[in-house]
Amino acid sequence: MKFAKEIKDIKFSYQSVYGETMKVSEPIVMASAAGWYVGKICKTDGFIEPFDRFTEYMTQEEAQKCLDTPMEEGGFNEDVGVVEKEFGIYSEFAEEGIMAQ
């Protein structure tokens, strides 16, 4: 797992997740073996681990552009991510948003 930001610069907040309080990050650009994406991480028992993935895999530059672009201009929307896409409720980010420009 790689991050475009230093861990010390990532903002975390407490969230209730299935009845458990967890320390979850702001949306960040991060990578797994499959590629770069916009997602969140969490701190659990002193360890950092992936928490959520909001976009498809892409280059680091594309993921950063996605995160930095305002939602109104086709950029990142935390409420519309990969899970929603799989169930048919999503914006056409990859086809009509910032990636198509």
C-alpha positions in Angstrom: 0.0 0.0 0.0 1.4 3.4 -1.0 0.1 6.9 -0.3 0.5 10.2 -2.2 0.6 12.0 1.1 2.7 11.4 4.2 0.8 9.6 7.0 1.4 12.5 9.3 -0.3 14.9 6.9 -3.5 12.8 6.5 -6.5 14.0 8.5 -8.4 11.3 10.5 -11.7 11.5 12.2 -13.7 9.0 14.3 -16.6 7.2 12.6 -19.0 4.6 13.8 -18.7 1.5 11.6 -21.1 -1.3 12.4 -21.2 -0.2 16.0 -17.5 0.1 16.4 -15.7 3.5 16.6 -12.8 3.7 14.1 -10.3 6.3 13.1 -10.9 6.8 9.4 -8.9 9.1 7.0 -10.1 11.8 4.7 -10.2 10.7 1.0 -6.7 10.3 -0.3 -4.8 9.0 -3.3 -3.4 5.6 -2.6 -2.2 2.5 -4.4 -2.4 -1.3 -4.1 -0.8 -3.9 -6.3 -3.6 -3.3 -8.8 -2.9 0.5 -9.2 -3.7 3.9 -7.9 -7.1 5.1 -6.7 -9.0 7.5 -4.4 -9.9 5.8 -1.1 -9.6 6.0 2.7 -7.5 4.2 5.2 -8.2 3.5 8.9 -6.1 3.1 12.0 -6.9 -0.1 13.9 -5.0 -1.2 16.9 -2.0 1.0 15.9 -1.9 -0.3 12.3 -2.9 1.4 9.0 -5.1 -0.6 6.7 -7.3 0.1 3.6 -10.8 1.1 4.5 -12.6 2.1 1.3 -12.0 2.5 -2.5 -14.1 5.1 -4.3 -12.7 5.0 -7.8 -11.5 2.5 -10.4 -7.7 1.9 -10.7 -5.7 4.5 -12.7 -2.4 6.2 -12.7 -1.3 8.3 -9.7 -1.6 11.5 -11.7 -5.2 10.6 -12.8 -6.2 9.7 -9.2 -4.7 13.0 -7.9 -6.6 15.0 -10.7 -9.8 13.1 -9.8 -9.4 14.0 -6.1 -8.4 17.7 -6.8 -11.2 18.4 -9.3 -14.4 19.8 -7.9 -17.4 17.5 -8.0 -19.3 20.0 -10.1 -16.6 19.7 -12.8 -16.7 15.9 -12.9 -14.3 15.2 -10.1 -14.4 13.0 -7.1 -17.6 12.4 -5.2 -17.2 10.4 -1.9 -20.9 9.4 -2.0 -20.6 7.8 -5.5 -18.0 5.2 -5.5 -17.2 1.7 -6.8 -19.8 -0.1 -4.7 -22.6 2.1 -6.0 -21.3 1.6 -9.5 -21.6 -2.1 -9.2 -25.3 -1.7 -8.2 -26.1 0.8 -10.9 -26.2 4.0 -8.9 -23.3 6.1 -10.0 -22.2 9.1 -12.0 -20.5 8.4 -15.3 -17.2 9.6 -14.0 -15.0 7.5 -16.3 -17.0 8.2 -19.4 -18.2 11.8 -18.9 -16.2 13.2 -16.1 -12.6 14.5 -15.7 -11.1 11.2 -17.1 -12.7 11.8 -20.5 -11.1 15.2 -20.9 
